């Protein structure tokens, strides 16, 4: 029986992919090193900023000595955009509140840094429904490594088979599957509904009676 729902954040509970892309390119534009949208979707989507910069250094020889500065600039800009744009979405509030009321444990597991996760969850009006909130600063290995999900499952004192993970991108889906949890793949934040989650839970429980 599924006892917990773990959500990725960007692209699942918060429509923030564009904010992260915009914030990173704002910082990289100072050095003429912007990432194209196609390249971002194909290679960088879902990775932590530090990992994106490491890849940029490998692929385009971006100086490693600039990583710290660009990362700080990117995080500041992300926070500004969050304050400007992050607002509650009724169907998410409805889904999490009803799942919580029905006894589900609820967690968020994001490749973003903790201040960003906390700010976005607060801005979206979802903090009150969460039993657990993990960021890339709470683990040694970020997604696509499964550590963030195995850590969440352990903290909730559950087994992987008792958890459904909601993810939207390749790196996150890889992480979720490797953790042993069941996966609900979505395309956009609009796919994350109470009805959709309940339907996926029913499928899982029918497949594993």
C-alpha positions in Angstrom: 0.0 0.0 0.0 1.3 3.5 -0.9 1.8 5.5 2.3 3.7 8.5 1.0 3.9 10.8 -2.1 7.3 12.4 -2.8 7.3 15.3 -5.2 10.1 16.8 -7.3 9.7 20.6 -7.2 10.7 22.4 -10.5 8.3 21.4 -13.2 6.2 19.4 -10.8 4.9 21.6 -8.0 6.5 24.9 -9.3 6.5 26.0 -12.9 10.0 27.4 -12.3 12.1 25.8 -15.1 12.0 29.1 -17.0 13.1 31.0 -13.9 16.1 28.8 -13.4 17.1 29.0 -17.1 16.6 32.8 -17.1 18.6 33.3 -13.8 21.5 31.2 -14.9 21.7 32.8 -18.3 21.6 36.3 -16.7 24.7 35.3 -14.8 26.4 33.6 -17.7 25.7 36.6 -20.0 28.3 38.6 -18.1 30.9 36.3 -19.8 29.1 35.6 -23.1 28.5 32.0 -22.2 24.7 31.7 -22.3 23.2 28.2 -22.8 20.7 27.8 -25.6 17.2 26.6 -24.8 17.7 23.4 -26.9 21.0 22.6 -25.1 19.5 23.2 -21.7 16.6 20.9 -22.3 18.8 18.2 -23.8 21.7 18.3 -21.3 21.2 20.5 -18.3 17.5 20.3 -17.3 17.0 19.1 -13.7 20.6 19.3 -12.6 21.9 21.5 -9.8 23.6 24.7 -10.8 27.0 23.6 -9.7 26.7 20.5 -11.9 25.6 22.6 -14.8 28.7 24.8 -14.4 30.9 21.7 -14.2 29.4 20.5 -17.5 29.8 23.9 -19.1 33.5 23.9 -18.2 33.9 20.4 -19.8 32.0 21.3 -22.9 32.9 24.9 -23.5 35.9 25.5 -21.3 34.1 27.9 -18.9 36.7 28.8 -16.3 36.2 26.8 -13.1 37.4 29.8 -11.0 34.2 31.6 -12.0 31.9 28.9 -10.8 31.4 30.3 -7.3 30.6 33.8 -8.5 28.2 32.7 -11.2 26.5 30.3 -8.8 26.0 33.1 -6.3 24.6 35.5 -9.0 22.3 32.8 -10.3 20.9 32.0 -6.8 20.3 35.7 -6.1 18.4 36.1 -9.4 16.4 32.9 -8.8 15.3 34.2 -5.4 14.3 37.6 -7.0 12.2 35.8 -9.7 10.6 33.5 -7.0 9.5 36.5 -5.0 8.1 38.1 -8.1 6.4 35.1 -9.7 5.7 32.3 -7.3 2.0 32.1 -6.4 -0.3 29.3 -5.1 -1.9 27.0 -7.7 -5.3 25.8 -6.4 -5.1 22.3 -7.9 -1.8 21.7 -6.1 -3.2 23.0 -2.8 -6.3 20.9 -3.2 -4.3 17.7 -4.1 -1.8 18.0 -1.2 -4.4 19.0 1.4 -6.7 16.1 0.5 -3.9 13.6 0.3 -2.7 14.8 3.7 -6.2 14.5 5.2 -6.4 11.0 3.8 -3.3 10.0 5.8 -0.6 10.2 3.2 2.9 11.4 4.1 4.0 14.1 1.8 7.5 15.3 0.9 9.4 17.4 -1.6 12.8 16.3 -2.9 14.5 19.0 -5.1 17.9 19.5 -6.8 17.6 23.2 -5.8 19.3 24.7 -2.8 17.4 24.8 0.5 16.6 28.5 0.6 15.0 28.2 -2.9 13.0 25.2 -1.9 11.7 26.9 1.2 10.9 30.1 -0.6 9.0 28.4 -3.4 7.0 26.1 -1.1 6.1 29.1 1.0 5.1 31.2 -2.1 3.1 28.3 -3.4 1.2 27.9 -0.1 2.3 24.2 0.2 4.6 24.3 3.2 1.9 23.4 5.7 1.2 20.1 4.0 4.8 18.8 4.0 6.2 16.2 6.3 9.6 16.4 4.7 11.6 18.9 2.6 14.9 17.9 1.1 17.3 20.0 -1.1 20.6 19.2 -2.8 22.3 20.6 0.3 20.8 17.7 2.4 22.6 15.0 0.4 26.1 14.2 -0.9 24.9 13.2 -4.4 22.2 15.2 -6.3 19.9 13.6 -8.9 20.2 11.6 -11.1 21.8 9.7 -8.1 19.0 8.2 -6.0 20.3 9.4 -2.6 17.7 12.2 -2.1 14.9 9.7 -2.5 16.4 6.9 -0.5 17.1 9.5 2.3 13.5 10.7 2.2 12.1 7.1 2.3 14.4 6.3 5.3 13.4 9.4 7.2 9.7 8.6 6.7 10.5 5.0 8.0 9.0 3.4 4.9 10.1 1.0 2.3 10.5 2.0 -1.4 7.5 -0.1 -2.3 5.3 2.2 0.0 6.3 5.4 -1.9 5.1 7.0 -5.1 7.5 9.6 -6.6 6.2 12.3 -8.9 8.9 13.4 -11.5 9.0 15.2 -14.8 12.5 15.1 -16.3 15.0 12.4 -17.2 17.5 13.0 -14.4 14.7 13.0 -11.8 13.0 9.9 -13.2 16.3 8.1 -13.2 16.8 9.0 -9.6 13.3 7.9 -8.6 13.6 4.6 -10.3 17.0 3.9 -8.9 15.6 4.5 -5.4 13.2 1.6 -5.8 10.1 3.7 -5.4 7.1 3.7 -7.7 7.1 6.6 -10.3 4.4 8.9 -11.6 5.8 10.7 -14.7 4.3 14.0 -15.5 4.9 16.5 -18.3 4.0 19.8 -16.6 2.7 21.2 -13.3 -0.8 21.0 -14.8 -0.6 17.2 -14.7 -0.1 17.1 -11.0 -3.7 16.7 -9.8 -5.4 14.8 -7.0 -7.2 12.7 -9.5 -4.1 11.8 -11.4 -2.1 10.9 -8.3 -4.9 8.7 -6.9 -5.3 7.0 -10.3 -1.5 6.2 -10.3 -1.7 5.0 -6.7 -4.5 2.6 -7.7 -2.5 1.3 -10.7 0.5 0.6 -8.5 -1.6 -1.2 -5.8 -3.3 -3.3 -8.5 0.1 -4.3 -9.9 1.5 -5.1 -6.5 -1.4 -6.5 -4.4 
